[in-house]
Amino acid sequence: MEYDLEIPRIIDEIKESSAKTVCLQLPDGLKTKAKEIVDTLQKKFPSVEFIIWGGSNFGGCDIPSGLDRLNVDLLVSFGHSEWK
């Protein structure tokens, strides 16, 4: 199954927010795509630090605990399903 990871939307959000540190939160089924996502984004934003959240993720409302300690400017939370 192929997912639409909405990379153009993420690029727009990074630009609009001027984020310098971005945390990517992926559910287990998409964690294998983490390096591909970071590589793609790093090409557009070489000075941005990307953090891959390794903990659990049970949906778009599951914000990582301790995120405030990482001093993240933008959280990108991926999911398996379309959220309307």
C-alpha positions as CSV (number, residue, x, y, z in Angstrom):
1,M,0.0,0.0,0.0
2,E,1.3,3.4,-0.9
3,Y,0.6,6.5,1.2
4,D,0.4,10.1,0.3
5,L,2.8,11.6,2.8
6,E,1.9,15.1,1.7
7,I,5.5,16.3,1.4
8,P,4.6,19.5,-0.4
9,R,2.3,20.4,2.5
10,I,5.1,19.8,5.0
11,I,7.5,21.9,2.9
12,D,4.9,24.8,2.9
13,E,4.4,24.5,6.7
14,I,8.2,24.6,7.3
15,K,8.5,27.7,5.1
16,E,5.5,29.5,6.7
17,S,6.6,28.8,10.2
18,S,10.4,29.4,9.6
19,A,11.0,26.3,11.7
20,K,14.5,25.4,12.6
21,T,13.7,22.2,14.4
22,V,11.0,19.8,13.2
23,C,9.8,16.7,14.9
24,L,8.4,13.9,12.7
25,Q,6.0,11.6,14.5
26,L,5.1,8.4,12.6
27,P,3.0,5.4,13.5
28,D,4.8,2.1,13.5
29,G,3.6,1.2,10.0
30,L,5.2,4.3,8.5
31,K,8.5,4.4,10.5
32,T,10.2,2.6,7.7
33,K,9.6,5.7,5.6
34,A,11.3,8.0,8.1
35,K,14.7,8.2,6.5
36,E,13.2,8.8,3.0
37,I,11.1,11.6,4.4
38,V,14.0,13.3,6.2
39,D,16.3,12.9,3.2
40,T,13.6,14.6,1.0
41,L,13.1,17.4,3.4
42,Q,16.8,17.9,4.2
43,K,17.4,18.6,0.5
44,K,15.0,21.5,0.7
45,F,16.0,22.7,4.2
46,P,19.7,21.8,4.8
47,S,19.9,24.0,7.9
48,V,16.7,22.6,9.6
49,E,17.2,19.9,12.2
50,F,14.8,17.0,11.8
51,I,14.0,14.7,14.8
52,I,12.3,11.4,14.3
53,W,10.1,10.6,17.3
54,G,10.7,6.9,18.1
55,G,7.9,6.5,20.6
56,S,4.4,5.2,20.1
57,N,1.8,7.1,18.1
58,F,-1.9,6.3,18.4
59,G,-3.2,9.0,16.1
60,G,-3.2,12.6,15.4
61,C,-4.2,13.6,18.9
62,D,-1.3,11.6,20.5
63,I,1.2,14.4,21.1
64,P,4.6,13.1,22.3
65,S,5.2,13.7,26.0
66,G,8.4,15.5,26.6
67,L,8.3,17.3,23.3
68,D,8.7,20.7,25.1
69,R,12.2,19.6,26.3
70,L,13.3,19.1,22.7
71,N,12.6,22.8,21.8
72,V,10.8,21.8,18.6
73,D,9.4,24.6,16.4
74,L,7.1,22.3,14.4
75,L,5.5,18.8,15.0
76,V,4.5,16.8,11.9
77,S,2.3,14.0,13.0
78,F,1.6,11.3,10.3
79,G,-1.2,8.8,10.4
80,H,-2.5,5.9,8.4
81,S,-5.9,7.2,7.7
82,E,-7.3,10.4,6.2
83,W,-8.4,12.8,8.9
84,K,-11.4,15.0,7.9
